[in-house]
Amino acid sequence: MRSVLLLSLCALVLSCSGQKKDPGRRRPSLPVRTLQVDPSTFLRVLSLTGEVYAPRTVTLSANVEGAVVCCFWREGDQVTATQDVFTIDPSIYQREVDIARQGYYVAAARHADAQAGFRPEEVRKFEQEVIAAREKLDFVTKDRDRARKLVEAGSFSREVLEKAEVEFVAARSRLETAQNQLKIGQEGATRTQLAVSHASELEANARLQLARSKFSETRIPAPFAGTITRVLARPGDNAAPRMPLLELADLSSMVIRFSVPERQSASIRLKQKILVTLDAFPGRELSGEVNRVHPTLDPKTRVLWVEALVTEEVRLIPGMFARIRLVLDEIPNQLVVPEAAVVTKQGERFVFTVEEGKARRRAVRVGFLAGGKAQILSGLEPKSRVIMENADQFRDGQDVEIIPDSGPGGRTEAPIPGSAEKKPEAAKKE
């Protein structure tokens, strides 16, 4: 178009240079491309990229140490909820359960005996032990007294007396022990003794439950029905606690996951429309809507993570690259012109319309400017024909000739690359 205009101007100059000016002669009209401006829906669209993502994805890890003895799954296999997907050698953990069980049985029996008290024959036995211990104490007491007299008389050495003293202390201790045992047998166990025996039983039971828990963790079930996406261990591998073994995903609930810059984060809302393009479906644009908005910005990247559902029936695969157009606003009944049609000079914005074969300058008030489109808030009437190109090269009242081109538009999309910029006049929009 620029070349056509330049050729026309050159021809006009050459024709005028060899002839005298004729004030009554009409200058030739310049050909122009125009657009009929009709009310349409103005879409503010934010262009983003994202990926297909499975929200229900889990990495199953080992909780105990041992050799992997069972895992015959491959990527793509389907599993049901609670189905075992891995088994770690349980033999050592089974032995720990057996040992803990025996310890619990012993502690429980002792506590039961303490609660039940002693049988009559056991009490009589304790009485006989007290009598025997008292007789022994009487004997060693007399022996100690006799040894003391002989040592004082110089008949025995001091070592004989010391030996007698040791035997006396031991006999007295045995008598006290027998008397305490008899008292327990006659009166029953004290509260403290019952509490201690009960605590021992509970401790043994806790060790048994812990051993059983470790044994149960040798079998790793699927937490939900899904598809195995990665197998990270095979039979014979040695597993360690927190070692990843397998990845599982629910492919029936797929979403488009993408991030929105902080500048546009306040414009995101639930049920917001999106248009998605996937390389797997060339030439097809899928419809969807936002179904989840994260409550906070990513502290490192300062972006807002958003998830959206595709409302059409298509097969989505995790990891697919997605090109997303997020509809920020749908403004109906708007007049929209190409951004190239708007001329700015000395702070004033205007366009050129074609009226009765002449270019007419019209001052306009511009709203949003994005994606090569300009929203006209005032200054134009519907059905006006606006010069689309090289508008800054025309003057008011210049003769022009319309080149048939485009007709009225229905819906205009204004993609916003990265962030939607509102021009100074748009900031005054109420």
C-alpha positions as CSV (number, residue, x, y, z in Angstrom):
1,M,0.0,0.0,0.0
2,R,2.9,2.4,0.8
3,S,4.4,1.8,-2.6
4,V,1.1,2.5,-4.3
5,L,0.8,5.8,-2.4
6,L,4.3,6.9,-3.2
7,L,3.9,6.1,-7.0
8,S,0.7,8.2,-7.0
9,L,2.4,11.1,-5.3
10,C,5.3,11.0,-7.8
11,A,2.9,10.9,-10.7
12,L,1.1,13.9,-9.3
13,V,4.3,15.9,-8.8
14,L,5.6,15.1,-12.3
15,S,2.3,16.1,-13.9
16,C,2.2,19.4,-12.1
17,S,5.8,20.3,-12.8
18,G,5.3,20.5,-16.6
19,Q,1.9,22.3,-16.5
20,K,0.6,25.4,-15.0
21,K,-1.6,25.1,-12.0
22,D,-5.3,25.1,-12.7
23,P,-7.2,26.1,-9.6
24,G,-10.4,24.6,-11.0
25,R,-8.9,21.3,-11.8
26,R,-9.6,18.5,-9.2
27,R,-6.6,16.5,-7.9
28,P,-6.7,12.7,-8.4
29,S,-8.0,10.7,-5.4
30,L,-5.7,8.5,-3.4
31,P,-6.6,4.8,-3.0
32,V,-7.1,3.8,0.6
33,R,-8.0,0.6,2.5
34,T,-10.8,1.1,5.0
35,L,-12.7,-0.8,7.6
36,Q,-16.4,-0.4,8.4
37,V,-16.6,0.0,12.2
38,D,-19.6,-2.0,13.6
39,P,-20.3,-2.7,17.2
40,S,-18.7,-6.0,18.3
41,T,-17.7,-7.9,21.4
42,F,-14.2,-6.9,22.5
43,L,-12.3,-9.7,24.2
44,R,-9.3,-8.9,26.3
45,V,-7.2,-12.1,26.0
46,L,-4.1,-13.0,28.0
47,S,-1.7,-15.3,26.1
48,L,0.0,-17.9,28.3
49,T,1.6,-21.3,28.1
50,G,1.1,-24.3,30.4
51,E,0.9,-28.0,30.4
52,V,-1.5,-30.9,30.9
53,Y,-1.3,-32.1,34.5
54,A,-2.8,-34.9,36.5
55,P,-3.6,-33.5,40.0
56,R,-3.9,-36.9,41.5
57,T,-0.3,-38.0,41.2
58,V,1.6,-39.8,43.9
59,T,5.1,-41.2,44.3
60,L,5.0,-44.4,46.4
61,S,8.1,-44.8,48.6
62,A,9.5,-47.5,50.9
63,N,8.9,-47.1,54.6
64,V,11.2,-50.0,55.7
65,E,14.5,-51.4,54.6
66,G,14.8,-54.7,52.8
67,A,15.0,-56.4,49.4
68,V,12.2,-55.9,46.9
69,V,10.7,-59.4,46.4
70,C,7.6,-58.6,44.3
71,C,6.9,-56.0,41.6
72,F,5.8,-57.1,38.2
73,W,4.2,-53.9,37.0
74,R,5.2,-51.9,33.9
75,E,4.4,-48.3,32.8
76,G,0.9,-48.0,31.6
77,D,-0.5,-50.8,33.8
78,Q,-3.8,-50.2,35.6
79,V,-4.2,-50.8,39.3
80,T,-7.2,-50.7,41.6
81,A,-7.4,-49.0,45.0
82,T,-5.6,-50.9,47.9
83,Q,-4.0,-53.3,45.4
84,D,-0.5,-54.3,46.4
85,V,2.1,-52.9,44.0
86,F,5.3,-53.6,45.9
87,T,6.4,-56.2,48.5
88,I,9.6,-55.9,50.5
89,D,11.1,-59.1,52.1
90,P,9.0,-59.5,55.3
91,S,11.0,-62.4,57.0
92,I,13.0,-60.3,59.5
93,Y,10.0,-58.2,60.4
94,Q,7.9,-61.4,61.0
95,R,10.6,-62.5,63.6
96,E,10.4,-59.2,65.3
97,V,6.6,-59.7,65.6
98,D,7.1,-63.1,67.2
99,I,9.6,-61.9,69.8
100,A,7.4,-58.9,70.7
101,R,4.4,-61.2,71.1
102,Q,6.2,-63.5,73.5
103,G,7.3,-60.5,75.6
104,Y,3.8,-59.2,75.8
105,Y,2.4,-62.6,76.9
106,V,5.0,-62.6,79.8
107,A,4.2,-59.1,80.9
108,A,0.4,-59.7,80.8
109,A,0.8,-62.8,82.9
110,R,2.8,-61.0,85.6
111,H,0.2,-58.2,85.8
112,A,-2.6,-60.8,86.1
113,D,-0.7,-62.5,89.0
114,A,-0.3,-59.1,90.7
115,Q,-4.0,-58.4,90.4
116,A,-5.1,-61.8,91.6
117,G,-2.8,-62.0,94.7
118,F,-1.2,-65.2,96.1
119,R,-2.7,-68.6,96.9
120,P,-2.9,-69.9,100.5
121,E,-0.1,-72.4,100.0
122,E,2.2,-69.6,98.7
123,V,1.4,-67.6,101.8
124,R,2.3,-70.5,104.1
125,K,5.6,-70.9,102.2
126,F,6.4,-67.3,102.9
127,E,5.6,-67.8,106.6
128,Q,8.0,-70.7,106.7
129,E,10.7,-68.6,105.0
130,V,10.2,-65.9,107.6
131,I,10.6,-68.5,110.5
132,A,13.8,-69.9,108.9
133,A,15.2,-66.4,108.3
134,R,14.5,-65.4,111.9
135,E,16.2,-68.6,113.3
136,K,19.2,-68.0,111.0
137,L,19.4,-64.4,112.3
138,D,19.3,-65.6,116.0
139,F,22.1,-68.0,115.3
140,V,24.4,-65.5,113.6
141,T,23.6,-62.9,116.3
142,K,24.8,-65.3,119.1
143,D,27.8,-66.3,117.0
144,R,28.7,-62.6,116.5
145,D,28.4,-61.8,120.2
146,R,30.6,-64.8,121.1
147,A,33.2,-63.7,118.5
148,R,33.3,-60.2,120.0
149,K,34.0,-61.5,123.5
150,L,36.8,-63.7,122.3
151,V,38.4,-61.0,120.3
152,E,38.2,-58.7,123.3
153,A,39.8,-61.4,125.4
154,G,42.6,-61.7,122.8
155,S,41.7,-65.4,121.9
156,F,40.7,-64.6,118.2
157,S,41.9,-62.2,115.7
158,R,39.9,-59.2,114.5
159,E,39.1,-60.9,111.2
160,V,36.9,-63.5,112.9
161,L,34.7,-60.7,114.3
162,E,34.5,-59.0,110.9
163,K,33.3,-62.2,109.3
164,A,30.7,-62.7,111.9
165,E,29.4,-59.1,111.3
166,V,29.0,-59.8,107.6
167,E,27.0,-62.9,108.2
168,F,24.8,-61.0,110.6
169,V,24.0,-58.2,108.1
170,A,23.2,-60.8,105.4
171,A,20.9,-62.8,107.7
172,R,19.1,-59.6,108.8
173,S,18.6,-58.6,105.1
174,R,17.1,-62.0,104.3
175,L,14.7,-61.7,107.2
176,E,13.5,-58.3,106.0
177,T,13.0,-59.6,102.4
178,A,11.0,-62.6,103.7
179,Q,8.9,-60.4,105.9
180,N,8.1,-58.1,103.0
181,Q,7.2,-61.0,100.8
182,L,4.9,-62.4,103.5
183,K,3.2,-59.0,103.9
184,I,2.6,-58.8,100.1
185,G,1.2,-62.4,100.2
186,Q,-1.1,-61.6,103.1
187,E,-2.2,-58.0,102.0
188,G,-1.8,-58.2,98.2
189,A,0.2,-55.9,95.9
190,T,0.2,-52.2,96.5
191,R,-1.1,-49.6,94.1
192,T,2.4,-48.8,93.0
193,Q,3.3,-52.4,92.3
194,L,0.0,-52.8,90.3
195,A,0.8,-49.6,88.3
196,V,4.3,-50.8,87.5
197,S,3.1,-54.2,86.4
198,H,0.3,-52.6,84.3
199,A,2.8,-50.2,82.7
200,S,5.1,-53.1,81.8
201,E,2.2,-54.8,80.1
202,L,1.3,-51.7,78.1
203,E,4.9,-51.2,77.1
204,A,5.2,-54.8,75.8
205,N,1.9,-54.3,73.9
206,A,3.2,-51.1,72.3
207,R,6.4,-53.0,71.1
208,L,4.1,-55.7,69.6
209,Q,2.0,-53.1,67.7
210,L,5.1,-51.4,66.4
211,A,6.5,-54.7,65.2
212,R,3.2,-55.4,63.5
213,S,3.1,-52.0,61.9
214,K,6.6,-52.5,60.4
215,F,5.6,-55.9,59.1
216,S,2.5,-54.4,57.4
217,E,4.7,-51.7,55.7
218,T,6.5,-54.4,53.8
219,R,3.5,-54.5,51.5
220,I,2.8,-51.2,49.6
221,P,-0.8,-50.8,48.3
222,A,-2.1,-48.3,45.7
223,P,-3.8,-45.4,47.5
224,F,-6.3,-45.0,44.6
225,A,-7.2,-46.6,41.3
226,G,-5.0,-45.2,38.5
227,T,-2.2,-45.8,35.9
228,I,1.4,-46.5,36.7
229,T,3.5,-43.8,35.0
230,R,7.0,-44.8,36.3
231,V,8.6,-47.9,37.9
232,L,11.7,-47.0,39.8
233,A,12.7,-50.3,41.3
234,R,12.7,-54.0,40.4
235,P,12.7,-57.3,42.3
236,G,16.1,-57.8,43.8
237,D,16.8,-54.1,44.4
238,N,17.5,-53.1,48.0
239,A,14.9,-50.6,49.3
240,A,15.6,-48.0,52.0
241,P,13.2,-45.8,53.9
242,R,11.8,-42.9,51.8
243,M,13.3,-44.4,48.6
244,P,10.9,-43.8,45.6
245,L,9.6,-47.0,44.1
246,L,6.8,-46.1,41.8
247,E,4.7,-43.2,40.4
248,L,0.9,-43.5,40.1
249,A,-1.5,-41.1,38.4
250,D,-5.3,-40.8,38.0
251,L,-5.6,-40.0,34.3
252,S,-9.3,-39.6,34.5
253,S,-9.0,-36.1,36.1
254,M,-6.7,-34.1,33.9
255,V,-6.3,-30.3,34.0
256,I,-4.4,-27.5,32.3
257,R,-1.9,-26.0,34.7
258,F,-0.4,-22.6,34.0
259,S,0.9,-19.5,35.7
260,V,-0.3,-16.0,35.5
261,P,2.1,-13.0,36.1
262,E,1.5,-11.0,39.3
263,R,0.3,-8.0,37.2
264,Q,-2.8,-9.9,36.0
265,S,-3.3,-12.1,39.1
266,A,-6.1,-9.9,40.5
267,S,-8.1,-10.5,37.2
268,I,-8.3,-14.3,37.6
269,R,-11.5,-15.9,38.9
270,L,-13.3,-19.2,38.9
271,K,-15.3,-20.2,35.9
272,Q,-13.2,-17.9,33.7
273,K,-13.1,-19.0,30.1
274,I,-10.0,-20.2,28.4
275,L,-9.1,-21.3,24.9
276,V,-6.5,-24.0,24.6
277,T,-4.4,-25.2,21.6
278,L,-2.4,-28.4,21.8
279,D,0.2,-29.7,19.3
280,A,-1.6,-33.1,19.4
281,F,-4.7,-31.5,17.9
282,P,-3.4,-29.1,15.2
283,G,-5.9,-26.5,14.0
284,R,-8.3,-27.2,16.8
285,E,-9.0,-24.8,19.7
286,L,-10.4,-26.4,22.8
287,S,-12.7,-24.6,25.3
288,G,-12.4,-24.7,29.0
289,E,-12.8,-22.9,32.2
290,V,-10.8,-22.1,35.4
291,N,-11.7,-24.5,38.2
292,R,-8.9,-23.7,40.7
293,V,-6.9,-20.6,41.7
294,H,-4.1,-21.0,44.2
295,P,-4.6,-18.7,47.1
296,T,-1.0,-17.2,47.1
297,L,1.7,-16.2,44.7
298,D,4.7,-18.4,44.2
299,P,7.3,-16.8,46.6
300,K,10.2,-17.4,44.2
301,T,8.7,-16.6,40.8
302,R,5.9,-14.2,41.9
303,V,3.3,-15.9,39.7
304,L,-0.1,-17.2,40.4
305,W,-0.7,-20.9,39.6
306,V,-4.1,-21.7,38.0
307,E,-5.8,-24.9,36.9
308,A,-8.5,-25.2,34.3
309,L,-10.7,-28.0,33.0
310,V,-11.1,-28.7,29.3
311,T,-14.9,-29.0,28.7
312,E,-14.5,-31.0,25.4
313,E,-14.1,-34.7,25.1
314,V,-10.4,-35.2,24.1
315,R,-7.7,-37.5,25.3
316,L,-5.2,-35.6,27.4
317,I,-1.8,-36.9,28.3
318,P,0.3,-35.5,31.2
319,G,3.1,-33.3,30.0
320,M,1.4,-32.0,26.8
321,F,2.4,-28.5,26.0
322,A,-0.5,-26.1,26.0
323,R,-1.0,-22.6,24.5
324,I,-3.6,-20.8,26.4
325,R,-5.7,-17.7,25.8
326,L,-7.3,-16.6,29.0
327,V,-10.3,-14.3,28.5
328,L,-10.0,-11.5,31.0
329,D,-13.0,-9.4,29.8
330,E,-15.9,-9.7,27.3
331,I,-17.0,-6.2,26.5
332,P,-20.1,-6.1,24.2
333,N,-21.1,-3.4,21.7
334,Q,-17.7,-1.9,21.3
335,L,-16.2,0.0,18.4
336,V,-12.8,-1.5,17.6
337,V,-10.2,-0.3,15.0
338,P,-6.7,-1.4,14.0
339,E,-4.1,0.2,16.2
340,A,-2.4,1.5,13.1
341,A,-5.5,3.6,12.3
342,V,-5.0,5.7,15.4
343,V,-2.7,8.7,15.0
344,T,-1.2,10.5,18.0
345,K,0.1,14.0,17.7
346,Q,0.8,16.5,20.4
347,G,-1.1,14.4,23.0
348,E,-4.2,14.2,20.7
349,R,-5.5,10.9,19.2
350,F,-7.5,10.8,16.1
351,V,-8.4,8.6,13.1
352,F,-9.3,9.4,9.5
353,T,-12.7,8.4,8.2
354,V,-13.9,8.5,4.6
355,E,-16.9,10.6,4.0
356,E,-18.2,11.5,0.5
357,G,-14.8,10.7,-1.0
358,K,-12.7,12.8,1.4
359,A,-10.6,11.9,4.4
360,R,-12.0,13.4,7.6
361,R,-10.0,13.8,10.8
362,R,-12.0,12.6,13.8
363,A,-10.7,13.0,17.4
364,V,-11.3,9.9,19.4
365,R,-11.0,8.6,23.0
366,V,-9.1,5.3,23.1
367,G,-9.7,2.6,25.8
368,F,-7.6,-0.6,25.7
369,L,-4.7,-1.0,23.2
370,A,-3.6,-4.6,22.9
371,G,-2.7,-7.1,20.2
372,G,-2.9,-4.5,17.4
373,K,-6.4,-3.5,18.3
374,A,-7.7,-0.2,19.8
375,Q,-11.0,0.1,21.7
376,I,-12.7,3.4,20.7
377,L,-14.7,4.9,23.6
378,S,-15.9,8.0,21.8
379,G,-15.5,10.1,18.7
380,L,-16.7,7.5,16.1
381,E,-20.2,6.5,15.0
382,P,-21.2,2.9,14.0
383,K,-20.9,2.2,10.2
384,S,-18.0,4.7,9.9
385,R,-15.3,3.7,7.4
386,V,-11.9,4.2,9.0
387,I,-8.7,4.3,7.0
388,M,-6.7,1.3,8.1
389,E,-3.1,2.1,7.0
390,N,-0.7,5.0,6.8
391,A,-3.2,7.2,8.6
392,D,-0.5,9.7,9.6
393,Q,0.1,10.6,5.9
394,F,-3.3,12.0,5.3
395,R,-4.8,15.5,5.9
396,D,-8.3,16.6,6.6
397,G,-10.3,17.0,3.4
398,Q,-8.0,15.1,1.1
399,D,-9.6,13.3,-1.8
400,V,-9.5,9.5,-1.4
401,E,-10.9,6.5,-3.2
402,I,-11.9,3.3,-1.2
403,I,-10.4,0.0,-2.2
404,P,-13.0,-2.7,-1.5
405,D,-11.7,-4.7,1.4
406,S,-13.2,-5.9,4.6
407,G,-16.7,-5.8,5.9
408,P,-18.1,-5.5,9.3
409,G,-16.7,-7.6,12.1
410,G,-18.6,-9.6,14.7
411,R,-16.2,-10.3,17.6
412,T,-12.7,-8.8,18.1
413,E,-10.1,-10.5,20.2
414,A,-7.3,-8.4,21.7
415,P,-4.5,-10.8,22.9
416,I,-2.5,-9.3,25.7
417,P,1.1,-10.5,25.4
418,G,2.2,-11.2,28.9
419,S,0.4,-8.3,30.5
420,A,-2.6,-6.1,29.5
421,E,-1.5,-2.5,29.2
422,K,-4.1,0.2,29.6
423,K,-3.1,3.4,27.9
424,P,-3.3,6.8,29.7
425,E,-6.8,7.6,28.2
426,A,-8.1,4.2,29.3
427,A,-7.0,4.9,32.8
428,K,-9.6,7.7,32.9
429,K,-12.4,5.3,31.8
430,E,-15.1,5.1,34.4
